[in-house]
């Protein structure tokens, strides 16, 4: 299975996978407005791939087959302050 990957010109770290190059007919118009003008990243075969960097390959394949596209959003932003507070709470509990 070949797919074409585009990055968003409006949303950082947001990628759109489609079945065919320059064919966005399966992508809803409101999504395309938010995504912006697609910028080509690569064309790749998913047939022999076992995993992708930031997406579940099986979910990508399923979405491409069922919807005709897959939208990869950026990973959630880590709240380092909350993470530090949680670590301090755990550390204090161990000392008690």
JOSUL-V645595 format. One record per backbone hydrogen bond with DSSP energy under -1.0 kcal/mol. CO is the residue of the C=O (numbers start at 1). NH is the residue of the N-H. E is the energy in kcal/mol with one decimal. If there is no record, write none. Layout:
[[CO	NH	E] [CO	NH	E]]
This chain:
[[1	46	-3.7] [3	44	-2.7] [4	18	-2.5] [5	41	-3.0] [5	42	-1.4] [6	16	-2.8] [7	39	-2.2] [11	14	-1.2] [14	8	-2.5] [15	72	-3.4] [16	6	-2.5] [17	70	-2.1] [18	4	-3.0] [20	23	-2.0] [24	27	-1.2] [28	32	-1.9] [29	33	-2.0] [30	34	-1.8] [31	35	-2.7] [32	36	-2.2] [35	10	-1.3] [39	7	-2.8] [42	5	-3.2] [44	3	-2.5] [56	60	-2.4] [57	61	-2.5] [58	62	-2.4] [59	63	-2.7] [60	64	-2.5] [61	65	-2.3] [62	66	-2.8] [63	67	-2.8] [63	68	-1.6] [70	17	-3.2] [72	15	-2.5] [78	80	-1.0] [79	83	-2.2] [80	84	-2.5] [81	85	-2.5] [82	86	-2.3] [83	87	-2.2] [84	88	-2.5] [85	89	-2.3] [86	90	-2.3] [87	91	-2.4] [88	92	-2.7] [89	93	-2.1] [90	94	-1.7] [91	95	-1.4]]
